[in-house]
Amino acid sequence: MKVEKIDFVTFFVKDLDKAVKFFSELFESEFIEPYPTAVDTKETLDSLCINLAAPLTQDGPSAKIMTTKGEGLFSVGFKVSNIDKAVDELESRGVRLVGREKIGSAEYAVFHPKDTFGVMLSVIEYKDKDAATAFTSRA
């Protein structure tokens, strides 16, 4: 599987405000305004593509993950030039696909962390070159 670059790194945190303060001071970067996601998290991203995610609700699926796994590195996204080939490669190695979706001109595939040493892996293909720039320049 040909990886072009690491697209993002997500840390799962209990206190989003505290994490934003820590990482923005440490890396001298700014985070965008936090936003709710469809997977029960509130997230924010900086220009380095550090993504911070916190449970949106106290009893939702992300809160349950936080209870069992705690804070820390949660997922890493890899930019690929051909998502179909990347998905085929990972599945041929026994890595279970959790989900696949398109957001704008980007297509994502997410894989189960039990098959990837405890870290959820995503592969992302940007169908148009401007989409990748728009995503990373949001912060």
Contact map, one row per residue, 1 for C-alpha under 8 A:
1110000000000000000000000000000000000000000000000000000000000000000000000000000000001100100000000000000000000000000000000000000000000000000
1111000000000000000000000000000000000000000000000000000000000000000000000000000110000100000000000000000000000000000000000000000000000000000
1111110000000000000000000000000000000000000000000000000000000000000000000000011110000000000000000000000000000000000000000000000000000000000
0111110000000000000000000000000000000000000000000000000000000000000000000000011110000000000000000000000000000000000000000000000000000000000
0011111000000000000000000000000000000000000000000000000000000000000000000000011100000000000000000000000000000000000000000000000000000000000
0011111110000000000000000000000000000000000000000000000000000000000000000001111000000000000000000000000000000000000000000000000000000000000
0000111110000000000000000000000000000000000000001000000000000000000000000001111000000000000000000000000000000000000000000001000000000000000
0000011111000000000000000000000000000000000000011110000000000000000000000001110000000000000000000000000000000000000000000000000000000000000
0000011111100000000000000000000000000000000000001110000000000000000000001111100000000000000000000000000000000000000000000000000000000000000
0000000111110000000000000000000000000000000000000111100000000000000000001111000000000000000000000000000000000000000000000000000000000000000
0000000011111000000000000000000000000000000000000111100000000000000000111110000000000000000000000000000000000000000000000000000000000000000
0000000001111100000000000000000000000000000000000001110000000000010001111100000000000000000000000000000000000000000000000000000000000000000
0000000000111111001000000000000000000000000000000001111000000000000001110000000000000000000000000000000000000000000000000000000000000000000
0000000000011111000000000000000000000000000000000000011000000000010000100000000000000000000000000000000000000000000000000000000000000000000
0000000000001111111000000000000000000000000000000000010000000000000000000000000000000000000000000000000000000000000000000000000000000000000
0000000000001111111100000000000000000000001000000001110000000000000000000000000000000000000000000000000000000000000000000000000000000000000
0000000000000011111110000000000000000000000000000000000000000000000000000000000000000000000000000000000000000000000000000000000000000000000
0000000000000011111111000000000000000000000000000000000000000000000000000000000000000000000000000000000000000000000000000000000000000000000
0000000000001011111111100000000000000000000000000001000000000000000000000000000000000000000000000000000000000000000000000000000000000000000
0000000000000001111111110000001000000000000000000001000000000000000000000000000000000000000000000000000000000000000000000000000000000000000
0000000000000000111111111000000000000000000000000000000000000000000000000000000000000000000000000000000000000000000000000000000000000000000
0000000000000000011111111100000000000000000000000000000000000000000000000000000000000000000000000000000000000000000000000000000000000000000
0000000000000000001111111111100000000000000000000000000000000000000000000000000000000000000000000000000000000000000000000000000000000000000
0000000000000000000111111111111000000000000000000000000000000000000000000000000000000000000000000000000000000000000000000000000000000000000
0000000000000000000011111111100000000000000000000000000000000000000000000000000000000000000000000000000000000000000000000000000000000000000
0000000000000000000001111111000000000000000000000000000000000000000000000000000000000000000000000000000000000000000000000000000000000000000
0000000000000000000000111111100000000000000000000000000000000000000000000000000000000000000000000000000000000000000000000000000000000000000
0000000000000000000000111111110000000000000000000000000000000000000000000000000000000000000000000000000000000000000000000000000000000000000
0000000000000000000000111011111000000000000001110000000000000000000000000000000000000000000000000000000000000000000000000000000000000000000
0000000000000000000000010001111100000000000001100000000000000000000000000000000000000000000000000000000000000000000000000000000000000000001
0000000000000000000100010000111110000000000111100000000000000000000000000000000000000000000000000000000000000000000000000000000000000000001
0000000000000000000000000000011111000000000111000000000000000000000000000000000000000000000000000000000000000000000000000000000000000000011
0000000000000000000000000000001111100000000100000000000000000000000000000000000000000000000000000000000000000000000000000000000000000000000
0000000000000000000000000000000111110000011110000000000000000000000000000000000000000000000000000000000000000000000000000000000000000000000
0000000000000000000000000000000011111000011100000000000000000000000000000000000000000000000000000000000000000000000000000000000000000000000
0000000000000000000000000000000001111101111000000000000100000000000000000000000000000000000000000000000000000000000000000000000000000000000
0000000000000000000000000000000000111111111000000000000000000000000000000000000000000000000000000000000000000000000000000000000000000000000
0000000000000000000000000000000000011111100000000000000000000000000000000000000000000000000000000000000000000000000000000000000000000000000
0000000000000000000000000000000000001111100000000000000000001100000000000000000000000000000000000000000000000000000000000000000000000000000
0000000000000000000000000000000000011111110000000000001110011100000000000000000000000000000000000000000000000000000000000000000000000000000
0000000000000000000000000000000000011111111000000000111110000100000000000000000000000000000000000000000000000000000000000000000000000000000
0000000000000000000000000000000001111001111100000000111100000000000000000000000000000000000000000000000000000000000000000000000000000000000
0000000000000001000000000000000001111000111110000011110000000000000000000000000000000000000000000000000000000000000000000000000000000000000
0000000000000000000000000000001111100000011111000011100000000000000000000000000000000000000000000000000000000000000000000000000000000000000
0000000000000000000000000000001101000000001111101111000000000000000000000000000000000000000000000000000000000000000000000000000000000000011
0000000000000000000000000000111100000000000111111110000000000000000000000000000000000000000000000000000000000000000000000000000000000000011
0000000000000000000000000000111000000000000011111100000000000000000000000000000000000000000000000000000000000000000000000000000000000001111
0000000100000000000000000000100000000000000001111100000000000000000000000000000000000000000000000000000000000000000000000000000000000001000
0000001110000000000000000000000000000000000011111110000000000000000000000000000000000000000000000000000000000000000000000000000000000001000
0000000111100000000000000000000000000000000011111111000000000000000000000000000000000000000000000000000000000000000000000000000000000000000
0000000111100000000000000000000000000000001111001111100000000000000000000000000000000000000000000000000000000000000000000000000000000000000
0000000001111001001100000000000000000000001110000111110000000000000000000000000000000000000000000000000000000000000000000000000000000000000
0000000001111001000000000000000000000000111100000011111000000000000000000000000000000000000000000000000000000000000000000000000000000000000
0000000000011111000000000000000000000000111000000001111100000100000000000000000000000000000000000000000000000000000000000000000000000000000
0000000000001100000000000000000000000001110000000000111111010110010000000000000000000000000000000000000000000000000000000000000000000000000
0000000000000000000000000000000000010001110000000000011111010110000000000000000000000000000000000000000000000000000000000000000000000000000
0000000000000000000000000000000000000001100000000000001111110110000000000000000000000000000000000000000000000000000000000000000000000000000
0000000000000000000000000000000000000000000000000000001111110010000000000000000000000000000000000000000000000000000000000000000000000000000
0000000000000000000000000000000000000000000000000000000011111011000000000000000000000000000000000000000000000000000000000000000000000000000
0000000000000000000000000000000000000001000000000000001111111111000000000000000000000000000000000000000000000000000000000000000000000000000
0000000000000000000000000000000000000011000000000000000000111111100000000000000000000000000000000000000000000000000000000000000000000000000
0000000000000000000000000000000000000011100000000000011110011111110000000000000000000000000000000000000000000000000000000000000000000000000
0000000000000000000000000000000000000000000000000000001111111111111000000000000000000000000000000000000000000000000000000000000000000000000
0000000000000000000000000000000000000000000000000000000000111111111100000000000000000000000000000000000000000000000000000000000000000000000
0000000000000000000000000000000000000000000000000000000000001111111111000000000000000000000000000000000000000000000000000000000000000000000
0000000000010100000000000000000000000000000000000000001000000111111111100000000000000000000000000000000000000000000000000000000000000000000
0000000000000000000000000000000000000000000000000000000000000011111111000000000000000000000000000000000000000000000000000000000000000000000
0000000000000000000000000000000000000000000000000000000000000001111111000000000000000000000000000000000000000000000000000000000000000000000
0000000000000000000000000000000000000000000000000000000000000000111111100000000000000000000000000000000000000000000000000000000000000000000
0000000000011000000000000000000000000000000000000000000000000000111111110000000000000000000000000000000000000000000000000000000000000000000
0000000000111100000000000000000000000000000000000000000000000000010011111000000000000000000000000000000000000000000000000000000000000000000
0000000000111000000000000000000000000000000000000000000000000000000001111100000000000000000000000000000000000000000000000000000000000000000
0000000011110000000000000000000000000000000000000000000000000000000000111110000000000000000000000000000000000000000000100000000000000000000
0000000011110000000000000000000000000000000000000000000000000000000000011111000000000000000000000000000000000000000000110000000000000000000
0000000011100000000000000000000000000000000000000000000000000000000000001111100000000000000000000000000000000000000000111100000000000000000
0000011111000000000000000000000000000000000000000000000000000000000000000111110000000000000000000000000000000000000000111100000000000000000
0000011110000000000000000000000000000000000000000000000000000000000000000011111000000000000000000000000000000000000000001111000000000000000
0011111100000000000000000000000000000000000000000000000000000000000000000001111100000000000000000000000000000000000000001111000000000000000
0011111000000000000000000000000000000000000000000000000000000000000000000000111110000000000000000000000000000000000000000011110000000000000
0111100000000000000000000000000000000000000000000000000000000000000000000000011111100100000000000000000000000000000000000011100000000000000
0111000000000000000000000000000000000000000000000000000000000000000000000000001111100000000000000000000000000000000000000000110000000000000
0000000000000000000000000000000000000000000000000000000000000000000000000000000111111100000000000000000000000000000000000000100000000000000
0000000000000000000000000000000000000000000000000000000000000000000000000000000111111110000000000000000000111000000000000011100000000000000
0000000000000000000000000000000000000000000000000000000000000000000000000000000001111111000000000000000000000000000000000000000000000000000
1000000000000000000000000000000000000000000000000000000000000000000000000000000001111111100000000000000000000000000000000000000000000000000
1100000000000000000000000000000000000000000000000000000000000000000000000000000101111111110000000000000000000000000000000010000000000000000
0000000000000000000000000000000000000000000000000000000000000000000000000000000000111111111000001000000000001000000000000010000000000000000
0000000000000000000000000000000000000000000000000000000000000000000000000000000000011111111100000000000000000000000000000000000000000000000
1000000000000000000000000000000000000000000000000000000000000000000000000000000000001111111110000000000000000000000000000000000000000000000
0000000000000000000000000000000000000000000000000000000000000000000000000000000000000111111111110000000000000000000000000000000000000000000
0000000000000000000000000000000000000000000000000000000000000000000000000000000000000011111111111000000000000000000000000000000000000000000
0000000000000000000000000000000000000000000000000000000000000000000000000000000000000001111111100000000000000000000000000000000000000000000
0000000000000000000000000000000000000000000000000000000000000000000000000000000000000000111111100000000000000000000000000000000000000000000
0000000000000000000000000000000000000000000000000000000000000000000000000000000000000000011111110000000000000000001000000000000000000000000
0000000000000000000000000000000000000000000000000000000000000000000000000000000000000000011111111000000000000011001100000000000000000000000
0000000000000000000000000000000000000000000000000000000000000000000000000000000000000000011001111100000000000011001000000000000000000000000
0000000000000000000000000000000000000000000000000000000000000000000000000000000000000010001000111111000000001111000000000000000000000000000
0000000000000000000000000000000000000000000000000000000000000000000000000000000000000000000000011111000000001111000000000000000000000000000
0000000000000000000000000000000000000000000000000000000000000000000000000000000000000000000000001111100000001110000000000000000000000000000
0000000000000000000000000000000000000000000000000000000000000000000000000000000000000000000000001111110000111100000000000000000000000000000
0000000000000000000000000000000000000000000000000000000000000000000000000000000000000000000000000011111000111000000000000000000000000000000
0000000000000000000000000000000000000000000000000000000000000000000000000000000000000000000000000001111111110000000000000000000000000000000
0000000000000000000000000000000000000000000000000000000000000000000000000000000000000000000000000000111111110000000000000000000000000000000
0000000000000000000000000000000000000000000000000000000000000000000000000000000000000000000000000000011111100000000000000000000000100000000
0000000000000000000000000000000000000000000000000000000000000000000000000000000000000000000000000000011111100000000000000000011100100000000
0000000000000000000000000000000000000000000000000000000000000000000000000000000000000000000000000000011111110000000000000001111100110000000
0000000000000000000000000000000000000000000000000000000000000000000000000000000000100000000000000001111111111000000000000001111000000000000
0000000000000000000000000000000000000000000000000000000000000000000000000000000000100000000000000001111001111100000000000111100000000000000
0000000000000000000000000000000000000000000000000000000000000000000000000000000000100010000000001111100000111110000000000111000000000000000
0000000000000000000000000000000000000000000000000000000000000000000000000000000000000000000000001111000000011111000000011110000000000000000
0000000000000000000000000000000000000000000000000000000000000000000000000000000000000000000000111110000000001111101100011100000000000000000
0000000000000000000000000000000000000000000000000000000000000000000000000000000000000000000000111100000000000111111100011000000000000000000
0000000000000000000000000000000000000000000000000000000000000000000000000000000000000000000000000000000000000011111111111000000000000000000
0000000000000000000000000000000000000000000000000000000000000000000000000000000000000000000000000000000000000001111111100000000000000000000
0000000000000000000000000000000000000000000000000000000000000000000000000000000000000000000001110000000000000011111111000000000000000000000
0000000000000000000000000000000000000000000000000000000000000000000000000000000000000000000000100000000000000011111111111000000000000000000
0000000000000000000000000000000000000000000000000000000000000000000000000000000000000000000000000000000000000000111111100000000000000000000
0000000000000000000000000000000000000000000000000000000000000000000000000000000000000000000000000000000000000000111111110000000000000000000
0000000000000000000000000000000000000000000000000000000000000000000000001111000000000000000000000000000000000000110111111000000000000000000
0000000000000000000000000000000000000000000000000000000000000000000000000111000000000000000000000000000000000111100101111100000000000000000
0000000000000000000000000000000000000000000000000000000000000000000000000011110000000000000000000000000000000111100100111110000000000000000
0000000000000000000000000000000000000000000000000000000000000000000000000011110000000000000000000000000000011110000000011111000000000000000
0000000000000000000000000000000000000000000000000000000000000000000000000000111100100110000000000000000000011100000000001111100000000000000
0000001000000000000000000000000000000000000000000000000000000000000000000000111100100000000000000000000001111000000000000111110000000000000
0000000000000000000000000000000000000000000000000000000000000000000000000000001111100000000000000000000001110000000000000011111000000000000
0000000000000000000000000000000000000000000000000000000000000000000000000000001010000000000000000000000011100000000000000001111110110000000
0000000000000000000000000000000000000000000000000000000000000000000000000000000000000000000000000000000011100000000000000000111110100000000
0000000000000000000000000000000000000000000000000000000000000000000000000000000000000000000000000000000011000000000000000000011111110000000
0000000000000000000000000000000000000000000000000000000000000000000000000000000000000000000000000000000000000000000000000000011111111000000
0000000000000000000000000000000000000000000000000000000000000000000000000000000000000000000000000000000000000000000000000000000111111100000
0000000000000000000000000000000000000000000000000000000000000000000000000000000000000000000000000000000111000000000000000000011111111110000
0000000000000000000000000000000000000000000000000000000000000000000000000000000000000000000000000000000001000000000000000000010111111111000
0000000000000000000000000000000000000000000000000000000000000000000000000000000000000000000000000000000000000000000000000000000011111111100
0000000000000000000000000000000000000000000000000000000000000000000000000000000000000000000000000000000000000000000000000000000001111111110
0000000000000000000000000000000000000000000000000000000000000000000000000000000000000000000000000000000000000000000000000000000000111111110
0000000000000000000000000000000000000000000000111000000000000000000000000000000000000000000000000000000000000000000000000000000000011111111
0000000000000000000000000000000000000000000000100000000000000000000000000000000000000000000000000000000000000000000000000000000000001111111
0000000000000000000000000000000100000000000011100000000000000000000000000000000000000000000000000000000000000000000000000000000000000111111
0000000000000000000000000000011100000000000011100000000000000000000000000000000000000000000000000000000000000000000000000000000000000001111
